[in-house]
Amino acid sequence: MKSNQFVYIKPKNSEAKEVFQYDMRGLHSCKILERNGSDLFVKSIAGDYFFQIDTDNDKNWELLK
């Protein structure tokens, strides 16, 4: 059985802040759907937004520890 994995993110720019506020409802948690090298394909915990994060240096999102 595969366990659910999550990341916590923070928007870096105004475009990401708008997505974060309206599409993600201000919730920092995202469910990891797939890993591919340094890329994560995630779904917002609110379930309304799907996107990709480059874990090395994403221009829109910062991974929180």
C-alpha positions, -999 to +999 in steps of 0.1 A: +000+000+000+014+034-010+014+060+017+003+096+010+032+121+008+028+158+011+049+189+006+043+224+021+048+253-003+049+291-002+043+314-033+073+334-045+057+359-069+024+378-074+011+352-099+017+324-075+002+344-046-030+349-066-032+311-074-024+304-037-051+327-024-080+318-048-073+284-063-056+268-033-076+286-006-045+297+012-036+262+022+002+253+021-001+216+019+000+197-014-003+160-021+025+145-042+011+126-071+043+118-089+081+123-087+103+126-118+138+136-110+137+170-094+101+176-105+071+170-083+036+168-097+012+178-070-024+185-062-034+212-037-049+199-005-081+218-015-082+196-046-088+224-071-053+230-084-027+206-100+008+218-109+045+210-111+073+221-088+110+220-096+125+211-063+159+225-073+148+260-082+112+267-090+104+303-101+069+303-085+070+281-054+093+277-024+093+244-006+089+248+032+107+225+056 
